[in-house]
Amino acid sequence: MKLSKNKNWSDYVTKHSFALDLERGIFTWSNPKKIAKSLKKSAEISLRRKGTPFQSAMSMLNFYVNRAGKNLNPKQKKVLEKAKEELKKLFKIHTKKP
């Protein structure tokens, strides 16, 4: 599908990702644990991802946050940032704190 420069291509990618099949409205949910669990499930069952399930799930979450930019509601941004931490917990990824 050809998109003009003025169209929101990130919205298209989010809705038609070739890497993960996401639940509808996942990035609008208010529960970070639910978001993380859904991303994890999608990443683990995907046969089209290129990296590990964790990399794919985190990449999709980061992609959405970065592309939404200043248009992302600050409250929802906090929810999505918490979802990143929940993803790390679910995948047992330990980060070193300074």
Buried (B, 14 or more C-beta within 10 A) or exposed (E): EEEEEEEEEBEEBBEEBEBBEBEEEBBEBEEBBBBBBBBBBBBBEBEEBEEEBBBBBBBBBEBBBEBBEEEBEEEBBEBBEBBBBBBBEBBEEEEEEE
